[in-house]
Each structure stands twice: as structure tokens, then as C-alpha cells.
Amino acid sequence: MPLPNPLRIIAIIGSLFTVLVGATVAAGCDCTTLSPPESFKAADLVFIGSVVNSDSSSTDVNSTFRVEQVLKGTNSGQVAITGHKSDCDFSFLTGNAYIVYARQSDGKFFASTCTSTKTIGAQQAFIHYTSPPRYGYRATVAGIILLLALAVGYIVGRSWKRAA
């Protein structure tokens, strides 16, 4: 038995709404966002730099960076990050500075929205993103005290041998 006209229209609108909402949800990148330490570990190249050029073709977007500081990897000078115009590719804007966690595949570097790649302000110090020194002030003081104690022990030990 066919539905009456008003109910048929409501059923069609409901079906369209369900399809459109489902398509919108399915368009997002399906990944777990990694923390900065996890991103650093997973990346082949981590650097801080500014986008100097961005070229777009029908399938790819290439963003060229002037590298300010390399935190992991060996590239310096300029680096090209390639994107395939997918929801998982990080979008870079020319002139902005970024900390980029890039992976390499087929000789090209890619930056995903799943990593901790982000825009950084020009006023932020680049050194802030590097790892802190492994041994700090306390270790230096402890080392000096240990050396002094060894020197005093050596001097006292030699003087006791002479007295005997």
C-alpha cells in the first residue's frame, strides 16, 4: 500500500537527510591523533620552518618550506611536503611557520592531520620545541662534588702513606 503524499515527502526528506549526514561523517580522516612524542617517534623528518611556496595540481599540493631548525632527520635548507588533497593531509598556508612531523614514502615527504604538525607563532622561540638537555644543573653539581671528594681522598691517602 503506497504512502499518502505528505508521508511520502517526509520519508524522502528523511532518507536524504540520513544519506547527507552519513556522507559528511564519512568524509573525515579516520585516525588517532598522535601526541608530540608519538609523532616525533613515527616521523622520518621533524623540522620547524616557514612555507615559502605552494603549488597545486589536479591531484597534489606541494608546499615548499624554508627550514629554520631540523629536530629529526638530515634535511636542511628547503623541504617539499606533498599532499594528495585528502582530508588526512595537513593544509599549509604560505608565509606561516609550522612545526612539521613528516613521513617519507616513495621519496616524498607527507604531513598528516593525525600527527602533531601545527602552526607556530613567529614570536615563539624555536628552541622551545627541542628536547631539554638530558643532564641538568643538578647532575653538573653532583659531578663536581664527586670530583672534589675524589681529589680530597687522593690527597689525604697520599699524606697518610708519607706519615707512616
C-alpha positions in Angstrom: 0.0 0.0 0.0 1.7 3.3 -1.1 2.1 6.1 1.5 0.0 9.2 1.2 1.7 12.2 -0.4 2.7 14.1 2.8 4.2 11.0 4.4 6.0 10.1 1.2 7.6 13.5 1.1 8.7 13.2 4.8 10.1 9.8 4.1 12.1 11.1 1.1 13.4 14.1 3.1 14.4 11.8 6.0 16.2 9.5 3.7 18.1 12.3 2.0 19.0 13.8 5.4 20.3 10.4 6.6 22.4 10.0 3.4 23.9 13.5 3.6 24.7 13.3 7.3 26.3 9.9 6.7 28.4 11.2 3.8 29.6 14.2 5.9 30.7 12.0 8.7 32.5 9.6 6.3 34.4 12.5 4.7 36.7 13.0 7.7 40.1 11.4 8.2 39.9 8.3 10.3 42.9 8.2 12.5 44.0 8.7 16.1 45.8 12.0 16.7 49.3 11.3 18.0 50.9 13.2 20.8 54.1 15.2 20.0 56.4 12.4 21.4 54.5 9.8 19.4 54.6 12.0 16.3 58.3 12.5 16.8 58.9 8.8 17.0 56.8 8.0 14.0 58.2 10.7 11.8 61.1 10.5 9.4 61.7 14.2 9.4 60.8 16.8 12.1 61.5 20.4 11.4 60.5 24.0 12.1 60.1 26.1 9.0 58.0 28.6 7.0 56.1 28.0 3.9 57.6 29.9 1.0 55.7 28.5 -1.9 52.6 26.3 -2.5 51.9 24.7 -5.9 48.7 22.8 -6.7 47.9 20.4 -9.5 44.8 18.4 -10.1 45.9 15.6 -7.7 48.7 17.0 -5.5 49.6 20.0 -3.4 53.3 20.7 -2.9 54.3 23.1 -0.1 57.9 24.3 -0.1 59.4 25.2 3.3 62.4 27.2 4.3 63.8 25.1 7.1 64.8 27.0 10.2 65.7 24.1 12.5 65.8 20.3 11.9 64.8 18.3 15.0 65.0 14.9 13.4 66.3 13.8 10.1 69.0 15.2 7.8 67.3 17.7 5.5 68.2 21.4 5.7 67.6 24.4 3.5 64.3 23.7 1.8 61.9 20.8 2.0 58.8 20.0 -0.1 55.8 18.4 1.7 53.4 16.7 -0.7 49.7 16.3 -0.1 47.1 14.4 -2.2 44.2 16.8 -1.4 42.7 14.3 1.1 41.1 15.0 4.4 44.1 13.4 6.1 46.6 15.9 4.6 47.7 18.9 6.6 46.9 22.2 4.9 49.7 24.7 4.9 49.4 28.4 4.2 52.2 30.4 2.5 54.0 32.7 4.9 53.1 30.8 8.1 55.6 29.0 10.4 55.0 25.4 11.4 56.5 22.5 13.3 56.2 19.6 10.9 56.2 15.9 11.6 56.7 14.3 8.2 56.8 10.7 7.0 58.6 9.7 3.8 57.2 7.5 1.1 58.4 7.0 -2.5 61.0 9.7 -2.0 58.4 12.3 -1.0 57.5 13.8 2.4 53.9 13.9 3.7 52.4 15.6 6.7 49.2 14.2 8.1 46.5 15.7 10.3 47.0 12.7 12.5 50.4 13.9 13.7 51.2 16.9 15.9 52.0 19.2 13.0 50.8 22.7 13.8 51.2 26.4 13.2 53.6 28.2 15.5 53.7 31.9 16.0 56.7 34.0 14.9 57.2 35.2 18.4 57.6 31.6 19.8 61.2 30.6 20.3 62.2 27.7 18.1 64.3 26.2 20.9 61.1 25.6 22.9 60.3 22.6 20.6 63.7 20.9 21.0 64.2 18.4 23.8 65.7 19.8 27.0 69.2 18.9 28.0 69.5 15.3 29.2 71.6 16.3 32.2 70.8 19.5 34.0 72.3 21.7 36.7 72.0 19.1 39.5 74.0 16.5 37.5 76.7 19.0 36.9 76.9 20.0 40.6 76.9 16.3 41.6 79.7 15.6 39.2 81.8 18.5 40.6 81.2 17.4 44.2 82.2 13.8 43.3 85.5 15.0 41.6 86.3 17.2 44.6 85.7 14.3 47.0 87.9 12.0 44.9 90.7 14.7 44.9 90.5 15.2 48.6 90.5 11.4 49.2 93.6 11.1 47.0 95.4 13.9 48.7 94.6 12.5 52.2 95.5 9.0 51.2 98.9 10.1 49.9 99.6 12.1 53.0 98.8 9.1 55.3 101.3 7.0 53.4 104.0 9.6 53.9 103.3 9.9 57.6 103.7 6.1 58.1 
